[in-house]
């Protein structure tokens, strides 16, 4: 091996010689798997706002879990239940007077503000900012096991309900004729979304979690028209951004979660540019013909 290749190989392998980085790598690959697959349904179903609402609304539960010293998964699960109930009630109470989205926004910002107030408690442990921006480098073996179990559950449910999700997602009227209830399918999808948020919030935090559930799928949708390639491309983009973010964190000394989210956004912007360039080329070809 030449000295140049040896240097490159060492630079690529050195970060993952440490256990903390290997666990972080496993975490970002889990996030890529669940974010890429479920994210396609989130984007196609117009559930991006729901994902953000659940993530921000669960913040008080995360803070209370940190204060009580219990696993974040438990606090996050409780927080998601409260957030879901608040979102549903806000949508019903708001009605036609202020609009459903406005009412939901009020509920979510109220919950997030409550979490911020709790975070200002004198008893708040150091590192509470990790709940906002994530701490993928702090992933423990127990976090990985719990996350892997939830990811496996989400992926298994997506596989089992693939045909129903397709029917409800692409032709809601026709889905009823096939015996598929779109409302029930939406409820299942939102439940899976809540589980995915629980997995992702540990690595990317409350503010950045939506990036892994939306950006890879949104970028993939711009680059392909078929659903299966869209899911595969979304997973690849999520994994590439996750690994790239870890390298940036190691060599540039920047926050891993923010780096991953930034690369995901960059991938989406590049996909938009590529899609726009493709449309321009097609337009010129049509004019020339």
C-alpha positions in Angstrom: 0.0 0.0 0.0 1.4 3.4 -1.0 1.9 6.0 1.7 -1.0 8.1 0.4 -3.4 5.2 0.5 -2.1 4.2 3.9 -2.7 7.8 5.2 -6.3 7.8 3.7 -7.1 4.4 5.2 -5.8 5.5 8.6 -7.9 8.7 8.5 -11.0 6.7 7.6 -10.5 4.0 10.2 -9.0 6.0 13.1 -12.3 7.6 14.4 -13.9 4.2 14.8 -11.1 2.7 16.7 -12.9 4.0 19.8 -15.9 2.3 21.3 -17.8 5.6 21.7 -17.5 6.2 17.9 -18.5 2.6 17.0 -21.6 2.9 19.1 -22.4 6.3 17.5 -21.9 4.7 14.1 -24.4 1.9 15.0 -26.8 4.6 16.2 -26.7 6.7 13.0 -27.2 3.5 10.9 -30.3 2.7 12.9 -31.5 6.3 12.4 -30.8 6.0 8.7 -32.8 2.8 8.4 -35.9 4.0 10.3 -35.7 7.6 8.9 -35.2 6.5 5.3 -38.0 4.0 5.2 -40.6 5.6 7.5 -39.6 9.1 6.2 -40.9 8.2 2.8 -44.4 7.6 4.2 -44.1 10.7 6.3 -43.3 12.8 3.2 -45.9 11.2 0.9 -48.5 11.4 3.6 -47.9 15.0 4.4 -47.0 14.2 8.0 -43.9 16.3 8.3 -45.7 18.8 10.6 -47.0 15.9 12.7 -43.4 14.7 13.2 -42.2 18.1 14.3 -45.2 18.5 16.6 -44.6 15.1 18.3 -40.9 15.8 18.7 -41.3 19.3 20.2 -44.4 18.3 22.3 -42.5 15.5 24.0 -39.9 17.9 25.4 -41.4 18.2 29.0 -41.3 14.4 29.3 -37.6 14.3 28.3 -36.8 17.0 30.8 -38.7 15.3 33.6 -37.0 12.0 32.8 -33.6 13.8 33.1 -34.6 15.4 36.4 -35.8 12.1 37.8 -32.8 10.1 36.5 -35.0 7.6 34.6 -34.3 6.4 31.0 -35.1 9.0 28.4 -37.1 6.5 26.5 -39.7 6.3 29.3 -39.9 10.1 29.6 -40.1 10.4 25.9 -42.9 7.9 25.6 -44.9 9.6 28.3 -44.2 13.0 26.7 -45.4 11.7 23.3 -48.6 10.4 24.8 -49.3 13.8 26.4 -48.3 15.7 23.2 -50.6 13.5 21.1 -53.6 14.1 23.4 -52.9 17.8 23.5 -52.6 17.9 19.7 -55.9 16.0 19.3 -57.7 18.2 21.8 -56.3 21.4 20.3 -57.5 20.3 16.9 -61.0 19.7 18.2 -61.2 22.8 20.3 -59.8 25.1 17.6 -62.4 24.1 15.1 -63.2 26.7 12.4 -62.4 29.7 14.6 -58.6 29.7 14.5 -57.9 26.7 12.3 -56.6 23.2 13.2 -53.0 23.9 12.4 -53.0 27.1 14.4 -54.5 25.3 17.4 -52.0 22.5 17.2 -49.1 25.1 16.9 -50.4 26.7 20.2 -50.5 23.4 22.0 -47.0 22.3 20.8 -45.3 25.6 21.6 -47.0 25.6 25.0 -45.6 22.1 25.7 -42.2 23.1 24.4 -42.2 26.2 26.6 -43.1 24.1 29.6 -40.2 21.9 28.9 -37.9 24.9 28.7 -39.1 26.2 32.1 -38.5 22.8 33.6 -35.0 22.8 32.1 -34.3 26.0 34.0 -34.8 24.2 37.3 -31.9 24.4 39.8 -32.0 20.6 40.0 -31.5 20.3 36.2 -28.4 18.1 35.6 -25.5 19.4 33.5 -25.7 18.5 29.8 -29.5 19.2 29.5 -28.7 20.8 26.2 -28.2 17.3 24.9 -32.0 16.9 25.0 -32.3 19.7 22.5 -29.4 19.0 20.2 -28.8 15.4 20.8 -25.7 13.5 22.0 -25.1 10.7 19.5 -21.6 10.3 20.9 -23.1 9.5 24.3 -25.0 6.5 23.0 -24.7 3.5 25.4 -25.1 -0.2 24.7 -28.5 -0.1 26.5 -29.6 2.8 24.2 -28.5 0.8 21.2 -30.4 -2.3 22.3 -33.6 -0.3 23.0 -33.2 1.6 19.7 -32.6 -1.5 17.7 -35.7 -3.1 19.2 -37.9 -0.1 18.3 -36.4 0.1 14.8 -37.0 -3.6 14.2 -40.6 -3.1 15.4 -41.2 -0.1 13.1 -39.6 -1.8 10.0 -41.6 -5.1 10.7 -44.8 -3.1 10.9 -44.0 -1.2 7.7 -43.3 -4.5 5.9 -46.5 -6.1 7.2 -48.7 -3.2 6.4 -47.0 -2.2 3.1 -50.0 -3.0 0.8 -52.4 -1.1 3.1 -50.1 1.9 3.4 -49.8 2.0 -0.4 -53.6 1.8 -0.9 -54.3 4.5 1.7 -51.4 6.7 0.6 -52.0 6.8 -3.1 -55.8 6.3 -3.5 -57.8 6.9 -0.3 -61.1 6.5 -2.2 -60.1 3.2 -3.7 -58.7 2.0 -0.5 -62.1 1.9 1.1 -63.3 -0.3 -1.8 -60.4 -2.7 -0.9 -61.5 -2.9 2.7 -58.7 -0.6 3.9 -59.7 2.2 6.4 -57.5 5.2 5.6 -58.1 6.7 9.1 -57.0 3.5 10.8 -53.9 3.4 8.5 -53.1 7.0 9.4 -53.3 6.1 13.1 -50.9 3.2 12.7 -48.5 5.4 10.7 -48.6 8.1 13.4 -47.9 5.4 16.1 -44.9 4.2 14.1 -43.8 7.8 13.7 -44.0 8.3 17.5 -41.7 5.2 17.9 -39.3 6.5 15.4 -39.1 9.9 17.1 -38.3 8.1 20.4 -35.4 6.4 18.7 -34.1 9.5 16.9 -34.4 12.0 19.7 -31.6 10.3 21.7 -29.1 10.9 18.9 -30.3 14.1 17.3 -32.2 15.8 20.1 -35.6 17.4 20.3 -34.8 20.2 17.8 -33.0 18.2 15.1 -35.0 14.9 15.1 -37.2 16.0 12.2 -34.3 16.3 9.9 -33.6 12.5 9.8 -37.3 11.8 9.3 -37.9 14.3 6.5 -34.8 15.4 4.7 -33.5 12.1 3.3 -37.0 11.1 2.0 -37.7 14.5 0.6 -34.3 14.5 -1.2 -34.9 11.0 -2.5 -38.4 12.0 -3.8 -36.9 14.7 -5.9 -34.5 12.2 -7.5 -36.7 9.2 -8.3 -40.3 8.6 -9.1 -40.6 4.9 -8.0 -41.3 4.2 -4.3 -38.9 1.3 -3.7 -35.9 3.2 -5.1 -37.0 6.2 -3.1 -36.9 4.3 0.1 -33.5 2.7 -0.7 -32.0 6.1 -1.7 -33.4 7.8 1.4 -31.7 5.1 3.6 -28.4 5.6 1.7 -28.6 9.4 2.1 -29.3 9.2 5.8 -26.4 6.8 6.4 -24.0 8.9 4.3 -25.0 12.1 6.3 -24.7 10.2 9.6 -21.3 8.9 8.8 -20.1 12.2 7.4 -21.4 14.0 10.5 -19.3 11.7 12.7 -16.2 12.4 10.7 -16.8 16.1 11.0 -17.3 15.8 14.7 -14.1 13.8 15.1 -11.8 15.9 12.9 -13.4 19.4 12.9 -14.5 19.2 16.6 -18.1 20.3 15.9 -21.3 18.9 17.4 -22.2 15.5 15.8 -26.0 15.9 15.9 -25.8 19.4 14.3 -23.3 18.1 11.7 -25.6 15.3 10.7 -28.6 17.5 10.4 -26.6 20.1 8.4 -25.5 17.4 6.0 -29.1 16.1 5.6 -30.3 19.6 4.7 -27.3 20.0 2.3 -28.3 16.7 0.6 -31.9 18.0 0.2 -30.7 21.3 -1.3 -28.4 19.4 -3.7 -31.3 17.2 -4.7 -33.4 20.2 -5.5 -30.6 21.7 -7.6 -30.2 18.4 -9.5 -34.0 18.1 -10.0 -34.1 21.7 -11.3 -31.2 21.1 -13.7 -32.9 17.9 -15.0 -36.1 19.9 -15.7 -34.1 22.6 -17.5 -32.4 19.9 -19.7 -35.8 18.3 -20.5 -37.2 21.7 -21.4 -34.4 22.4 -23.7 -34.7 19.0 -25.3 -38.4 19.5 -25.9 -37.8 22.9 -27.5 -35.0 21.4 -29.7 -37.3 18.6 -30.9 
